[in-house]
Amino acid sequence: MDDFADRRPATPPGPAGQTALPSWVGASSSLATSLISMFDGERQPLYPQTAPFVAHVDSVGDEPFHYPYEVGYAYERLPDDLFTSGFGSGLERWAPLLPPLLRGLSCGEGATPLVPAPRAAAWAGLPELFIKNESANPSWSHKDRLSLCTVSAAAAAGATGTVISSSGNHGASAAAYSARAGLRCIVLCDDRISEAHAQQMRAHGAAVVAMPRAARWPLLDVLSSRSGWYLIGNTAPTHTGHPFGPEGYKTIAYEIFLELGRVPAAVSVPTSYGELLFGIGKGFSELKALGLAKEEPVLIAAEPEGSDALGRSYASGSSSTLEPTETIAHGIGSARGGFRGIAALRRSRGLAVAVHDRSIADAQAALALDGLWSEPASAAGLAALRIAAKKALLSPGPLVHISTSTGLKAPDHAAGEIPHLAHADWDQLRRALAASYNVFLD
């Protein structure tokens, strides 16, 4: 069986210094056929992918705008039982509709629970709400679906290591999957990275270096030009990212459809550059194109106020660059969006909703009452649903919020200090419970 041992570059090199693909790529059950420009639909071979993964640079308004690639498939060859054979272990269950995956790389990502959330629904004024709990993935976030695909691409390229700019879930996931593939991982992060994220990355052996935000992308360009180091993130000013990444997110749509037994009325997604939003939207579009679903849900992009570049671009039809602002939702605080997010909103006739930090914190507390402690960025989607409900923008039917990661990733935003009793006795305990928690004991 071909596995990790077969990720070495083949010899001799092919044309223009490119190496032949390892045999596991050809043996994959993937039906991926090409990369498709999201600017004009032009197709090119699936391999190689060349950083910074830009299909076209255009001028939108006064700024250059970068268009990404997406992956095309031979849908006519899809197995008839793919959506009826039941959940398997890991995303390999969806291999025909994903790029070629390195055998043995899966950590059991995917098949995350879809949880009814009546208390959060009541807080948001919603009749019916389900939470897709992506913190149940191996590195505790949705990014594992992306990393399975992008690290597989690095292995197919014969890389010895991966490089990425991230201060959160993406870096932690990339470090985990790179380690599992036997690849080194370099993560360039923001000076303000949380200790939880930094420790998680380093636990997987990643080389983590903090620096000012503006310095990261130029250094990524230099790193990714070095032989053996493979970029699995983004360096384009208008986010493009690796074309394989959003393909992993399509599986969230497949799972929601099978778990609900129907397409939901709307799906609310914490959004920065729009990769997750686009991937989920593409998954539902595929379900409709394959004749499995009759419609697609409305997608709701939830962004922090002041970092709502996607919403402003969607409304104006031009690229928007904002001054960076502070937000508790660090994972989705972005000064500039990308074309994938705009495309997803257009295709679904979706909504972009900007939410205040106070609303995000309240949504986080509401989710906790249903047993789910989400990080602030994750909770933004519920806050957006509440705003959409108040404005009567939601159609009848089940609503789904994507909870992307756990509150353990952002412990600084936990609910205050706990009381400490120097000399614990019954009276002190009663007073502490009453003062701190409004728990009154006789």
N, C-alpha and C positions, 0 to 999 in steps of 0.2 A: 504493500500500500504506500502511495506517495503521501508524505506528511511533512513535518517541519524539516526533515533532513533534505527535502527537495526544494528548498527555497533559495539555494545558492545560485548565483548567476551562472547561466549556461556558458560554455565556451565552445568554439571561439566566438568573439563578438560578432553581431550582425552588422548591417549597414549603418553608417554614420555613428559607429561606436555603440549602438544599441545591442543588448544581449537578448538571446532567445528566451522565450518564456519558459518557466518550469512546467513540467508535464502535468502537474495538478490543475493548472489553469485550463488546459484542453480537456481534461477528464471531468471538469466540473459540470454539474447539471444546470448551470446558469444559462438562460436564454438571452443574456445581454449580447448585443451585436455591435453597438457603435456609441460614440459620443455625438450628441446633437447640439449644435449651437442654439442657444435660446434667443439669439438675435435674428437669425434668418433661416434656421432649420437645417443648415448645412451639416452633413454627417462626415465623421472621420473615424478611423479605427479606434476600437476600445483601448488599445495599448499602442504606444506608451502615452501616459498622461504627463504633461509638461507644466511645471509650476511657472507662473502663478495661476494656471487653469482659467485663463481669460479667453473667451471665444471672440470677443469683439470689443473695441473701445469706441464709444460714440460720445457726442456732446449733447448733454441734456441741460438746458439752461446755460449757466456760466461754467459748469464743471464737467470734467470727463466722467463718463458713466461706463462701467465695466459689465459685460454680459457673461454669464457662466455657461457651462455645458450641463446637459442632463443625459441620462443613459437611455438608449433605445433597446427594445426587446423584440424577439420573434414571438409575439403573442399567439400567433396561429399554432405554435407547437406546444402550447401550455398543456400539461397533463389535466385530464378531465376531472380528476379527483383532488386537485390541489386544495380546494376550499371545502372539501367534505371529509377529508381524512383525519381531522381532529388535530389538536395542538400537539406538536412534538417538543423536543427539548432544544431550546435555542432557535436562533433565526434560520438555521439550516433547514428547518421545516419549510421555509419559503424560498429556498435556493434558486428555483427556476426564475423567480422575479427579482433576483438580486444579482449584483456583479459576482464574478467568481470569488468564492470564499476559501481561505486557507484551511485545509482539513485540520481539525483538532483545535482551531483557534477559539471557537465558541466557548463561552463560559456559562451557557445557559441563559443568556439574555433573552428578553422578550417574554411573551405569555404572562405579562404583568396583570394584576387583578383590576377589575372594573368594579368599583365599590359604590353602592348606594350611599348618599350623604344627605340624610334628611335634615340634620341640624344646620349644615352649611347652606342647604337649599332654603331653609326658612330665613336665615340671616340675609341671603341675597334676594329673597322674594321670588324664588323659582318654584314651579310646581313639581319638578322632577329633575334630580341632578345625580350624575354618576362621576366619580373621580377615577381617572386612569392613573394608577399609582406607579409611576416610573421609578420611584426610589427602591422598588423591589428588584431592580437590575443589579448585576454583580458589583459594580462600583457605586451603586446607589443613585444612579441618574440615567436619564434617557440617552445620554451620550454613548452608552455602550452599543446601542444599535448602529450608530454612525461609525464607531471605532472598529467594529468587526469588519466593516467594508473597507475603510481606509487603510487599516493596518494590513489587511489582505492585499491591497494594492501595493503597499510597500514591499511585502514579501514577494509578490509577483515581479517586482522590479529588481529583485536581488539586493535590496538595501541591507546595510548593516545596522542602520539606526533610523529613527524618525525624529523630526523636529516640528515644533508647534509653538505658537504664542497663545497662552491661556493662563488665566489666574483662577480657574475654577474647575467645573465639572469636566470640561473637555480635556484639560491637561491630566486630570486624575484618571479618566478613562483611557486616554491615549497611553499613559504610563503603564496601566494594567495590561492592556492588550499587547503593547509592544513587548513587555516582559514575557507574557505568555508565548509570544511568537519567537522569543529568543533575540529580540532586537533591543539595542540601546535606545534611549529616548532623552532628548534635550527639550526642556520646557523653559521658554522665556516668559516671565510673568511680571505683573505690575508690582510696584513697591508695596501696594496695599493688600497683597494677597493674604487671605486668612490663614492662620496657623493650621487649621484643620485641613484645608486643601493642600498646603505645602507638605504637611506630614504624610498625607495620603499619597501624593505623587512620589515622594522620596521613599516611602515604604516599598514601592514597586521598582525601585532602583533608578528612577529618573534623575537626571542632572538638572536641577532647578536653579535658575538664576533670575534674581529680581532686578528690575531696572525701570527707568521712566517709560511711560506708555509709548511716547513718540519714538523711542530708540528701538523698539522691538522689531518692527517690520523690516527696516533696512538690514538689520542683522540677520533676520530670517532669510532674506534673499541671499546673503553671503553664505550662510550655513547650508542652504538647500542646493547651492551650486557646488558644494564640496562632494567629491565622489563618495557614494555609499549612503549619504544622508538624504532622507526622503521627506519632503514637506507634506504633512497630512492636514494642514490648516489653510490659512489664508494670508496673502500679503497684498492683494489688490486694494486700492483705496475704497472702491465700491465693492463690497464683499462678494466674492465668487466662491471661494472654498473649493475643496476637492469634489469632483463630480460624483464620486461614489457615495459620499457621506449621506446626502438626503435620501438615497435609496433605502438605507436601513430604516429610516423613519416611516417609510410607507407601511411597514408591518404594523404600526400602531393602528392605522386605519383598518387593516384586515382584521385585527383582533377585536377592535370595537364593533365592527360589523357582525362578526361571528358571535361575540358575547351578548350583544343586544338583540341579535336576530333581525336587525334592520339598520338603516342609516339614521343617525341622530339628527335632530333639527339643527343643532349647532355644536361646534367644537371650539372651545376657548383655549388658546395656546399662548403661554408666555413667550414673548417674541423680542428678539434683538435684530439679527441679520436676516432672519426669515427662513433658515434652512429647515427647522422643524416644521414650521407652518407649511412650507412648500412640500416637504416629504409626505406629511399627513394628507394634504390636498391631493397630491398625485396618487396616493393609495386609493382614495375614494374615487378619483377619476377613472382609475383602472378598473375598479369594481363595476362602475357604470358601463364602461366600454366593453367589458367582458360579458355584460348582460346579467350580472349577479345582483346589481342594485339598480333601482329605477331613477334615483336622484343622488345628488351630492349634498352634504351639509353646508350650511353657512360657516365659514371660518372667521373666528374673532381673534385678531392680533392684540394681545394685551401688552402695553408698553408703559414704563414709568413716565410721569409728567416730566417734561424737560429733556427726556431722552427718547422722544417719540418720533424719530426721524422717518421711520417707515410710514406712519400715519400721515405725516405732513407730505411726504413724497406721493403717497397714494391720492391724497386730496388735491394736490397741485399739479400732478402729472410731470413734475420735474424733480431732480435730485435735491435732497435737503441735507445740509451739513450743519449740525448744531454745536454749540459750545458744550463741552462735557459738564454735566451737573451731578451733584451728589445724590445718591438714592440708596435706600436699604436693599433694593433689588439689584445688587451688583452684577449678577449673572446676565441681566438683560439691559444694562445701562449702556447704550451705544449712541455715539454722536452721528452715525451715518448707517443707513440700512443697505439693502442689496436688492437686485432685480428679482430674485426668487420670491421674496415676500410680496412684492408688488404683483407678480404674476399669480401667486396663490390667491390673493384677495380679489383680483379681477376675475379669475376663473370661477370662484365660488360666490361672487357678488358679496364679498365679506365686509366685515367692519374692522376698523382700527380704533381701539379705545385706549386713551391715556388715563392712567390711574395715579392718584396721589399716594405718597408713602404711608399716610395715616390709614387709607383704605386698604393698602396692602397688608399692613400690620393687623388690622381688624379681620381681614380675610384669613390670615394665617391662624389667628385665634379661633375663628369659626371652624376651620378645617380640623383643628386639634380636638374640638368637641365631637367630631366624628371619628376620632382615633388616628388621624393622619397629621403628623407634624411635618409640614412642608417648609423648605427654605423660603425667604421672602420673595425671591424671583418666581418661584413656583406658584405662590399664592396670588400673584398678580392676575392670573387668569380668572379666578373666582371674583376678584374685585371688578374686573371688566364685565363679567356676566351680570353683576348687580347693577352696574350703570346701564347696561343694555336693557335690562328688565325694567328699570325705572323709566326709560325712554320709550318703552313699548316697541323695541326693535327686534324682539325674538318671536319666531313662529312657534306654534304648538308642537309638542313632541319632546322626547327626552333630550337633555342637554348634557354634554360631557366637558369636564375640565381636565386638562392634562397637568397633573402635578409632577413636575419634572425631576424633583430631587428632595432630599430629606433636610429637615431643619438642623441635623447634626453638622451639615456643611457650613452653617452660619450661626454658631452658638452665641455670638455676640448680641444677637437680637432675641435671645430668650427673654421670658417674661420676668424681669427684675431679679433682685437678690432674694435668696431664701433666708428666713430668720435663723439665727444661731442662739442657742440657749446655753449660757455659761454654767448655770446651776439648774439642771432640768428637774422640775417637779411638776405636779399636776396643775397648779395654779399658773405657772409660767407657760406651760403647754397651752392651756385654755386661752390665755391672753395673746399668745403668739398666733394661734389659729384664728382668733377673732380679728386681730389687727391686720394680719397679712392676707387672710383668705376669706374673711367674712363667714367663717365656720364657727358657730356658737354652740358650745356644749354646756349642758346643765351641770 
